[in-house]
Every structure is written in C-alpha cells, then in structure tokens.
Amino acid sequence: MKEKITRSDFVKKSAILFAGVTGVGLGAGLLASKKAEAEVIDRTEWPWPYATLDAEEVRILAHDSFWGGFACSAGAFHAIITKLHESLGDPYTDFPTKMMVFGHGGSVGWGTLCGALNGAAAAISLVCEKADSDQLIHELNGWYTQAQFPSTISNTYATSHLFNHNDFDMELPQSDCGSPLCHVSVTKWCNDAAFGVGANERKERCARLAGDVAAKAVELLNEHFAGTFTGTYVPPESIASCLACHGSGGTQNNVAAKLDCVSCHTDDPHSGAIFESGSTHDRFEVKQNFPNPFYSETSIEFSILNASKVTLEVYNLNGQHVKTLISNQQYGMGNHTVVWDGTNEHGNKAKGGMYIYRLMVNKKMMSRNMMKI
C-alpha cells in the first residue's frame, strides 16, 4: 500500500533534500577553497627565497626608480624585488613594489626613518628570519649614519652617464647623516651642500642615496647567505654616554633607542658647562678629570652654587654601573674634588678602556668621558 503524501509534505521534504544537496555542494566548495588557500600559503611561506644579486645593478635601478615615481622607499624596495624576480621568478611575480611608496620623505613627508632604509629593510625582512634581519638591518642603519652620501660610486655613475635616468650629471657634495632619520639626513646635507630642500639637486642626492642604500642592503644579504657576514658598525661613544643615564640601566631609564642623541640634542647635551634650569639653585659644573688618561687614580672636580645633595657615579660604555663615588651626600657651595682609584664596587681594578662619570645635583645630571689605561 502506497503512502499518501500531501502537497504540503512534498514541499517540505523537497526543501530538506535541496538544502542537504546544497550543503554538500557548499561544503565541498569550502573544502576546495581551503585546500587551494593552504597550497598558496605553502608556496609563499616566509621567509621568501633569495638569490645572490649584483649590487651595482640594484644601485642603478633604485636610483632610476626614484625618478620613475617610486621615490626613495619604494625605489630601494622595487630595485631589490625586481632583481629577485628576474633571478627566481615566483613568488616575486607581479609583486606590488609600490606598496612601499608611503615611506617617501620619512613616511609621507614626516621626516622619520629614511625612506631608503625603510624600503631596503622591508626587502631584508622578506628574505630573512627575524634574528638574522635584526642583525643585518642594525648594520645597515649604523652604516647609514656614518657613510658619505651620495657615494663616490653614485657620483661617478652620474658624471659618466651610467644611470638610465641622467638629467643631473653633476658631481654632488657629500655629507654624512649622523642619524637614520630623514629629517636629520636631509637637513644636514642641505646645510653642508648649500642647497634648498626643494632643489632638484637635493632630490637627485636622495635618488643616489636610495641606490647606495639598496646596494648596501644587497651586499649585506649576499654576505649573509654566503655565510661571510660580520658586523663592522661601531656606535659612537656619545650613545653610551647618553644611555648611561637614560637607558634601561640608568637612573632616568626613559629612552629605548640605538641612534645617536647628539644628532638632535646639540653637540654635547651633558657637557661640563654650567647647567641652568631657570634657578640658580640648580646651577653646577663638572670638569674634566685629571690626569686623563690615567693608570691608577684620577681626580674629578665639580662646583655647585648652593648647598645640595650630590651623587657621583662611574659607568662603562655599555651603561653598566661600575662604582658610586658619592651617594646622595650633602655638599656645601663651592668647589669639590673626588678621587677615583680605578676600582669597582668590589674593590677590584677596573679594566682599561673608556668610562663615563656622571654627576647628579638636585635631579639634574651631567656626564663626561675618561680613559683608564
């Protein structure tokens, strides 16, 4: 006997069946999509592959890309990625290198990290694990602060018409940056070269700089993947001097940085000149130790204009505390002298090298360097 089914039941059962079939179809589609997505992720797993590149080809391409609408950041990045695409193909095919264009002028003109450094660092991070990219980018930044820009190589390329974009074939003045900041780098060059920031000569300087930075990044990458990379950057003493107070081991403990503070904060932010904060109560002076260099002991003289609590400490260039010579003691107005016998807190002789002594009076500080032999 056949089961009778009403029109209403038929519609309901058909809907359930259709939903089931559709669900199976959708599920299969989602699974296929997930599989395809997984394959793409596997194919482009970070870090991406690297091939040894010609640094000079990259230098020229980065310079030309600057004038081709990429500016400094995307120009440096584009040059490296394009050469990797030519060498390796996938996964560098159709890579949107202009994604780095925001870095121009230190991030859309804000004068922060130099755009060329930004673009080159992005390329390094694309092909290296974090621990390796940290080392290479640290070296690149340090080199940048001490190199002369534009390089002699780039000047020679321009005067010899080896750039493909060669509207400015003169030799440009060279200047060191002293800082990885675009604002400092450009301003210092403009002052040294006597060109305005809007001059085409300044723009050409940054085009050549983009090439120099991209080429240096490739040199570092080539050495890294060949197993021959060795860092050569040595920070200036002023960094250790500043961080002795302001770094994580200092009493101020308010600065997390590796760049040279004096590139912005005057030539000597904690010099031995009399410190003034608007009140004669805060005025004091610390002189250069004598003798300097010294072997066994040295004298440190300081003066204060009012009776104050005084602290005098010695640090090494890594910002590590070596010895406290005066610990928050009351001193009267006038000149005072303290002798350091060259020992640390445990009474052991400190090693030969550079040291920093820091005087603090009423929470104001000054520091000077001294040499122990």
C-alpha positions, 0 to 999 in steps of 0.5 A, spaced: 500 500 500 502 506 497 503 512 502 499 518 501 503 524 501 500 531 501 502 537 497 504 540 503 509 534 505 512 534 498 514 541 499 517 540 505 521 534 504 523 537 497 526 543 501 530 538 506 533 534 500 535 541 496 538 544 502 542 537 504 544 537 496 546 544 497 550 543 503 554 538 500 555 542 494 557 548 499 561 544 503 565 541 498 566 548 495 569 550 502 573 544 502 576 546 495 577 553 497 581 551 503 585 546 500 587 551 494 588 557 500 593 552 504 597 550 497 598 558 496 600 559 503 605 553 502 608 556 496 609 563 499 611 561 506 616 566 509 621 567 509 621 568 501 627 565 497 633 569 495 638 569 490 645 572 490 644 579 486 649 584 483 649 590 487 651 595 482 645 593 478 640 594 484 644 601 485 642 603 478 635 601 478 633 604 485 636 610 483 632 610 476 626 608 480 626 614 484 625 618 478 620 613 475 615 615 481 617 610 486 621 615 490 626 613 495 622 607 499 619 604 494 625 605 489 630 601 494 624 596 495 622 595 487 630 595 485 631 589 490 624 585 488 625 586 481 632 583 481 629 577 485 624 576 480 628 576 474 633 571 478 627 566 481 621 568 478 615 566 483 613 568 488 616 575 486 611 575 480 607 581 479 609 583 486 606 590 488 613 594 489 609 600 490 606 598 496 612 601 499 611 608 496 608 611 503 615 611 506 617 617 501 620 623 505 620 619 512 613 616 511 609 621 507 613 627 508 614 626 516 621 626 516 622 619 520 626 613 518 629 614 511 625 612 506 631 608 503 632 604 509 625 603 510 624 600 503 631 596 503 629 593 510 622 591 508 626 587 502 631 584 508 625 582 512 622 578 506 628 574 505 630 573 512 628 570 519 627 575 524 634 574 528 638 574 522 634 581 519 635 584 526 642 583 525 643 585 518 638 591 518 642 594 525 648 594 520 645 597 515 642 603 519 649 604 523 652 604 516 647 609 514 649 614 519 656 614 518 657 613 510 658 619 505 652 620 501 651 620 495 657 615 494 663 616 490 660 610 486 653 614 485 657 620 483 661 617 478 655 613 475 652 620 474 658 624 471 659 618 466 652 617 464 651 610 467 644 611 470 638 610 465 635 616 468 641 622 467 638 629 467 643 631 473 650 629 471 653 633 476 658 631 481 654 632 488 657 634 495 657 629 500 655 629 507 654 624 512 647 623 516 649 622 523 642 619 524 637 614 520 632 619 520 630 623 514 629 629 517 636 629 520 639 626 513 636 631 509 637 637 513 644 636 514 646 635 507 642 641 505 646 645 510 653 642 508 651 642 500 648 649 500 642 647 497 634 648 498 630 642 500 626 643 494 632 643 489 632 638 484 639 637 486 637 635 493 632 630 490 637 627 485 642 626 492 636 622 495 635 618 488 643 616 489 642 615 496 636 610 495 641 606 490 647 606 495 642 604 500 639 598 496 646 596 494 648 596 501 642 592 503 644 587 497 651 586 499 649 585 506 644 579 504 649 576 499 654 576 505 649 573 509 647 567 505 654 566 503 655 565 510 661 571 510 657 576 514 660 580 520 658 586 523 663 592 522 658 598 525 661 601 531 656 606 535 659 612 537 661 613 544 656 619 545 650 613 545 653 610 551 654 616 554 647 618 553 644 611 555 648 611 561 643 615 564 637 614 560 637 607 558 634 601 561 640 601 566 640 608 568 637 612 573 632 616 568 631 609 564 626 613 559 629 612 552 629 605 548 633 607 542 640 605 538 641 612 534 645 617 536 642 623 541 647 628 539 644 628 532 638 632 535 640 634 542 646 639 540 653 637 540 654 635 547 647 635 551 651 633 558 657 637 557 661 640 563 658 647 562 654 650 567 647 647 567 641 652 568 634 650 569 631 657 570 634 657 578 640 658 580 639 653 585 640 648 580 646 651 577 653 646 577 659 644 573 663 638 572 670 638 569 674 634 566 678 629 570 685 629 571 690 626 569 686 623 563 688 618 561 690 615 567 693 608 570 691 608 577 687 614 580 684 620 577 681 626 580 674 629 578 672 636 580 665 639 580 662 646 583 655 647 585 652 654 587 648 652 593 648 647 598 645 640 595 645 633 595 650 630 590 651 623 587 657 621 583 657 615 579 662 611 574 659 607 568 662 603 562 660 604 555 655 599 555 651 603 561 653 598 566 654 601 573 661 600 575 662 604 582 658 610 586 663 615 588 658 619 592 651 617 594 646 622 595 651 626 600 650 633 602 655 638 599 656 645 601 657 651 595 663 651 592 668 647 589 669 639 590 674 634 588 673 626 588 678 621 587 677 615 583 682 609 584 680 605 578 676 600 582 669 597 582 664 596 587 668 590 589 674 593 590 677 590 584 681 594 578 677 596 573 679 594 566 682 599 561 678 602 556 673 608 556 668 610 562 663 615 563 662 619 570 656 622 571 654 627 576 647 628 579 645 635 583 638 636 585 635 631 579 639 634 574 645 630 571 651 631 567 656 626 564 663 626 561 668 621 558 675 618 561 680 613 559 683 608 564 689 605 561 
